[in-house]
Amino acid sequence: MKAIVLKQLGGAENLELKDIPVPAIKDKEVLVRNHAISINPVDIFVRTNEGALNNILKPAAGEDIILGWDISGEVTAVGAQVTGFKPGDAVFGMVNFTGHGKAYAEYVAAPASHLALKPANTSHEAAAAATLAALTAWQALVTHAHIKKGDKVLIHAAAGGVGHYAVQIAKHFGAYVIGTSSAAKKEAVLRFGADQHIDYNSQTFEELVTDADIVLDSIDIPGHLDRSLAAVKDGGHLISIRVFFDDAQKQKAADRNIHIERMYVTSNGEQMQSIAALLASGELHSEVASVYAFEDIAKAHEQVSTGKTQGKVVVKI
Ligand SMILES: NC(=O)c1ccc[n+]([C@@H]2O[C@H](COP(=O)([O-])OP(=O)(O)OC[C@H]3O[C@@H](n4cnc5c(N)ncnc54)[C@H](OP(=O)(O)O)[C@@H]3O)[C@@H](O)[C@H]2O)c1
C-alpha cells in the first residue's frame, strides 16, 4: 500500500510517498481502507519538533514514522474480538491519539473503540475533518466545562478547525456563543452559528466579555490566557488547548473559584458516535477549506502552517 513516511524531522518536503506492507490487525482492531484524512496543527508540530514527536507520536525504534490521526474510510477486515463493525461499514475517527496513529496511509489498523459509523449524509472528506478537531471541541465543552443550556461561551479562533466545531456544539447545547476571529472571517463565524463576533484586531475581547461561563482558549500569544481569565465569571470554566497555566494564573483562578484545565484530546469512539449523530442530524457541519491529493500532502501541511485556515484542510486518498 501507499503511505506517506516522514524521512526526517524538518520541512514538509520530508514527507515521502512510499510503498509499505498493509498493516496487520490485532483482535480489537479493524482494518480501514482509508478514503480521506485531515491535517491538524499537531501534525506540523510533530513533523518539526523532536520532543513533540517522541511525546505525542511516540514511534518505536526503527519503525517508519507515519503522521496523522484523522481517518474516514471503509472497513475491510475486523479482529477476532470486534463486534461493532463489519467489512463494508463506512467509519471515521481519531486513531491512537496520543500514539502512532499512522493515518497517512491507504490502510490503517484502528482500534474499534476509537471509531464510529460514518453518517450516510456526510462525505468521507467532511467526516475525516470532524475527528481530532471536533473531538477536541466536544471534550473541552462537554467533558471538561460541563456546558449547559443558557451558558455564555467565548470561543477563540472560532473560524478554525477546533473553533468552528466548538461554536456549533455549543449552540447544540443551547449556549449563547461569542466567537473571535479577524474581520475577514466574521461572516463565517456567524454562519457557524455564533450569536456575537469579536474582531481580535480592532476589539478587546475581555472588555466586551467579563462574565463568560466558559472560555475556550487556543491562542499562543503572551498574555492571552490572562485576558481569557478576565473574561470568565467567578465560578466559570477556562479550558486551554494550547498554552499551559503558570502558578500565578492557577492562584488567580483558585481565588475566583474558576475551574481551569489545560487539556489534551484523547481517542474516544463513544464521543465520535455523538459527533456522528450531530453530523447526521445536520446540527454539525464540516467547513472544508481545501482538499488535496495524497501526493500533494506537503501543500496541505503548508496551508495548515499558516494558522489562517477557515475550517479544515483535508487530503483525499
Ligand atoms: N490540546 C489539544 O488536545 C489540542 C487539540 C486540537 C488543537 N490544539 C491546538 O489548538 C490550536 C488551534 O487548533 P486548530 O486546529 O483550530 O487550528 P487552525 O484551524 O489552524 O486555526 C486557525 C484559525 O485560528 C484563527 N486565529 C489565529 N490567531 C487568532 C487570534 N489571535 N484570535 C482568534 N483567532 C485566531 C484564524 O483566524 P484568523 O485568520 O481570522 O486570524 C484561523 O481561522 C492549535 O495550536 C492546536 O495545536 C490542541
The ligand as an SDF file (V2000), in Angstrom:
LIG
                    3D

 48 52  0  0  0  0  0  0  0  0999 V2000
   -4.6220   20.2520   23.4000 N   0  0  0  0  0  0  0  0  0  0  0  0
   -5.2510   19.6090   22.4330 C   0  0  0  0  0  0  0  0  0  0  0  0
   -5.6920   18.4820   22.6050 O   0  0  0  0  0  0  0  0  0  0  0  0
   -5.4470   20.2930   21.0890 C   0  0  0  0  0  0  0  0  0  0  0  0
   -6.3210   19.7290   20.1530 C   0  0  0  0  0  0  0  0  0  0  0  0
   -6.5390   20.4000   18.9490 C   0  0  0  0  0  0  0  0  0  0  0  0
   -5.8580   21.5870   18.6920 C   0  0  0  0  0  0  0  0  0  0  0  0
   -4.9880   22.0820   19.6160 N   0  0  0  0  0  0  0  0  0  0  0  0
   -4.2790   23.3460   19.3620 C   0  0  0  0  0  0  0  0  0  0  0  0
   -5.2400   24.3850   19.2820 O   0  0  0  0  0  0  0  0  0  0  0  0
   -4.8450   25.3510   18.3380 C   0  0  0  0  0  0  0  0  0  0  0  0
   -5.9640   25.5460   17.3220 C   0  0  0  0  0  0  0  0  0  0  0  0
   -6.1210   24.3620   16.5540 O   0  0  0  0  0  0  0  0  0  0  0  0
   -6.9770   24.3960   15.2100 P   0  0  0  0  0  0  0  0  0  0  0  0
   -6.9240   23.0570   14.6000 O   0  0  0  0  0  0  0  0  0  0  0  0
   -8.2950   25.0170   15.4600 O   0  0  0  0  0  0  0  0  0  0  0  0
   -6.0570   25.4260   14.3530 O   0  0  0  0  0  0  0  0  0  0  0  0
   -6.3630   26.1620   12.9970 P   0  0  0  0  0  0  0  0  0  0  0  0
   -7.5110   25.5450   12.3020 O   0  0  0  0  0  0  0  0  0  0  0  0
   -5.0710   26.2580   12.2620 O   0  0  0  0  0  0  0  0  0  0  0  0
   -6.7650   27.6400   13.4740 O   0  0  0  0  0  0  0  0  0  0  0  0
   -6.7890   28.6120   12.5080 C   0  0  0  0  0  0  0  0  0  0  0  0
   -7.6590   29.7600   12.9630 C   0  0  0  0  0  0  0  0  0  0  0  0
   -7.0380   30.4710   14.0490 O   0  0  0  0  0  0  0  0  0  0  0  0
   -7.5180   31.8000   13.9750 C   0  0  0  0  0  0  0  0  0  0  0  0
   -6.6940   32.7140   14.7420 N   0  0  0  0  0  0  0  0  0  0  0  0
   -5.3640   32.9090   14.6410 C   0  0  0  0  0  0  0  0  0  0  0  0
   -4.9650   33.8320   15.5650 N   0  0  0  0  0  0  0  0  0  0  0  0
   -6.0820   34.2060   16.2610 C   0  0  0  0  0  0  0  0  0  0  0  0
   -6.3400   35.1040   17.3500 C   0  0  0  0  0  0  0  0  0  0  0  0
   -5.3560   35.8240   17.9070 N   0  0  0  0  0  0  0  0  0  0  0  0
   -7.6020   35.1940   17.8210 N   0  0  0  0  0  0  0  0  0  0  0  0
   -8.6120   34.4940   17.2670 C   0  0  0  0  0  0  0  0  0  0  0  0
   -8.4340   33.6370   16.2200 N   0  0  0  0  0  0  0  0  0  0  0  0
   -7.1920   33.4910   15.7380 C   0  0  0  0  0  0  0  0  0  0  0  0
   -7.5080   32.0960   12.4830 C   0  0  0  0  0  0  0  0  0  0  0  0
   -8.4560   33.0980   12.2300 O   0  0  0  0  0  0  0  0  0  0  0  0
   -7.9700   34.4520   11.5020 P   0  0  0  0  0  0  0  0  0  0  0  0
   -7.4140   34.0100   10.1640 O   0  0  0  0  0  0  0  0  0  0  0  0
   -9.1920   35.2590   11.4220 O   0  0  0  0  0  0  0  0  0  0  0  0
   -6.8700   35.0270   12.3560 O   0  0  0  0  0  0  0  0  0  0  0  0
   -7.8720   30.7480   11.8450 C   0  0  0  0  0  0  0  0  0  0  0  0
   -9.2260   30.6720   11.4230 O   0  0  0  0  0  0  0  0  0  0  0  0
   -3.5210   24.8470   17.7440 C   0  0  0  0  0  0  0  0  0  0  0  0
   -2.4560   25.4420   18.4460 O   0  0  0  0  0  0  0  0  0  0  0  0
   -3.5580   23.3660   18.0340 C   0  0  0  0  0  0  0  0  0  0  0  0
   -2.2800   22.7890   18.1120 O   0  0  0  0  0  0  0  0  0  0  0  0
   -4.7630   21.4530   20.7950 C   0  0  0  0  0  0  0  0  0  0  0  0
  1  2  1  0
  2  3  2  0
  2  4  1  0
  4  5  1  0
  4 48  2  0
  5  6  2  0
  6  7  1  0
  7  8  2  0
  8  9  1  0
  8 48  1  0
  9 10  1  0
  9 46  1  0
 10 11  1  0
 11 12  1  0
 11 44  1  0
 12 13  1  0
 13 14  1  0
 14 15  2  0
 14 16  1  0
 14 17  1  0
 17 18  1  0
 18 19  2  0
 18 20  1  0
 18 21  1  0
 21 22  1  0
 22 23  1  0
 23 24  1  0
 23 42  1  0
 24 25  1  0
 25 26  1  0
 25 36  1  0
 26 27  1  0
 26 35  1  0
 27 28  2  0
 28 29  1  0
 29 30  1  0
 29 35  2  0
 30 31  1  0
 30 32  2  0
 32 33  1  0
 33 34  2  0
 34 35  1  0
 36 37  1  0
 36 42  1  0
 37 38  1  0
 38 39  2  0
 38 40  1  0
 38 41  1  0
 42 43  1  0
 44 45  1  0
 44 46  1  0
 46 47  1  0
M  CHG  2   8   1  16  -1
M  END
$$$$
